[in-house]
Amino acid sequence: MSSQIPEEVIEEVRKANDIVDVIGEYVQLKKQGRNYFGLCPFHGEKTPSFSVTQEKQIFHCFGCGKGGNVVTFLMEMESFSFYEALSLLADRSGIKLPETGVRNESSLSKEHQDVLSAYEWLTKLYHHLLRFTKDGKEGYSYFKERGISEETIDAFQLGFASNTKDFTAEFLQKKGFHQQVLIKSGLLTLHEDNSVSDRFRGRVIFPIRNHLGKTIAFGGRTITEQEPKYLNSSESKLFQKNKILYNFDLAKKHIRKSSEAVLFEGYMDVISAYQAGVKNVIATLGTALTENQAKLLRRYVDTIVLCYDSDKAGIEATYKAANILRKVGCQVKIARMDEGMDPDEYIEAYGGDAFQNKVIKASGTYMSFYMRYLKKDYNLNLEGDRIEYVENVLKELAMIDSSVEREYYLKELSNEYNLSMDTLTEEIHKYRQNMGVHKDKREKKRYTNSAIKFNQSTKLLPAFQNAEKQLIAYMLKDRSITDKVQEEIGGAFNVDEHKIIATYLYAFYEEGHSADVSLFIERLTDEKIKQSVTKIAMSPVFENISDKEINDYIRIIRAENSDVANIKTLKHQQKAAEQQNDPLKAAQLAMQIIELQKQLKNTN
């Protein structure tokens, strides 16, 4: 498909989109040396093994092996076709793609494309009804009474679904949508008399957008006595509640900027906070936080502020959500409000500034929340309950890496319950030993720098394999080295995969391209070869390498070729001697083979 788009256009789009910026919209990247590292979005991990190099414009995961350039990243991440990935990058950089036959190429079925299109039309329709018609006056009044401005209504594309039974059905049919697709998607409800009605009629509408800003579902809230109070779109391939966070599309840039995300329970909490100036805000979709949602957040940010309702149910939900977030490696802070209030009510009562300064910025540690949470289960006037409470707090404290934070809460326990610091410190030390905390730290240290991990693994390879990998790494960055290797070795690499890569590289440079790893990967079709090239390209090499070092690599490869060829010849001769009933000659040849094999083993 990509052949229908001029190569120079593909290259222009690729070069206009820095891979660190694009991947940074999906993964929290931190610079280590010349590369950037983060948690791999393609497999579960708690220590970063996913590396991005700005210089070469490629990525590689040392854990699962996936790698490529900015286009292949989007294809993998979004399950996009090549054209869809290129289109997104072109839109992102303001480049217009030429009209081609691939415009309709999509990774989605025709049915799912129609559903997305229907959501797009209805988002505009419901928003228009709310803002500019008498039918939407009821919904408009609801938001205005909640203190929501027109600017915020527009930013969130809030809407109102007409109470007329078949209004939406007729609108979508006029736009050419098939009724069965709309019923199957849950946008329309089929009744026993075969009539249809809008699933969300008479409700204010909260469009639920994916991280790319496309509406994939609706949340509808009744403004009458209609039940249920809240109604979401049916789940589908496009919309899975346990993987989506409300407002993530608008919040993600603010999350990256502040290095913190604020998590709420409801739509209105998010909207009110956003309007109040707290922009790094998201919410679950009327359900408890899931591990999938927590993992999504962990890729983007280290610290999550939980800002749930302050009633009993909200406190229980906070405890559960905090532990899910901590399980995936997030640092958790807990916002506190007056008892019984939710964030939306707090903002309405005290204003946005108070919410920012007295709630979000003043949020406390998980440990301080946990100690309050735990106390409700004990009668601390009883000696036995006090001891059990302290022991449970110590077990939780033992899991904290920060010695400063541990000591802070140990002193609090010491003062409150008249216990010596020595006793508490000794007890917590036992818990930490039993939990294997020190072992975990060693494991973390091992994987701090994935580039070192790669180096160590390559040193375990035979000398000729190391030589071939290093030579290809230099060939990827220097055409003159490739020309020399082509002349000296040609296709005589010992590893089949390396032969293939070298052959592609020779052709790539002969077409007149300069060294460009990202472009070279773009032209490869075999996924295994792509991943191998990416991994080799990620290996650290010297800026300037001498001719002697290149010649040494070539010599090692040639020697392996020569010895392997000699062994092969001797084996044929040995077989012939055996067939000619010459055991003495066969034995002599066997000794020569063993000697050559020893030499090969010692060399490698």
ABEGO torsion letter per residue (X at the ends): XAAABBAAAAAAAAAABBAAAAAAAABBBBBBEABBBBBBAABBBABBABBBBAAAGBBBBAAAGBBEBAAAAAAAAAGBBAAAAAAAAAAAAGBBBBBBAAAABBABBAAAAAAAAAAAAAAAAAAAAAAABAAAAAAAAAAAAAGBBAAAAAAAGBBBBBABAAAAAAAAAAAGBBAAAAAAAGABBBBAAGBBBBAABGBBBBBBBBAAGBBABBBBBBABABOBABBBBBBBAABBAAABBBGAAAAAAAAAAAGBBBBBABAAAAAAAAAAGBABBBBBBGBBBBAAAAAAAAAABABBBBBBBABAAAAAAAAAAAAAAAAAGBBBBBBBBBBGBBAAAAAAAAEAAAAAAAAAAABBBAAAAAAAAAAAABBAABAAAAAAAAAAAAAAAAABABAAAAAAAAAAAAAAAGBBAAAAAAAAAAAAAAAGAAAAAAAAAAAABAAAAAAAAAAABBAAAAAAAAAAAAAAABAAAAAAAAAAAEAABABAAAAAAAAAAAAAAAAGBBBBAAAAAAABABAAAAAAAAAAAABBBBABBBAAAAAAAAAAAAAAAAAAAAAAAAAAAAAAAAAAGBAAAAAAAAAAAAAAAAAAAAAX
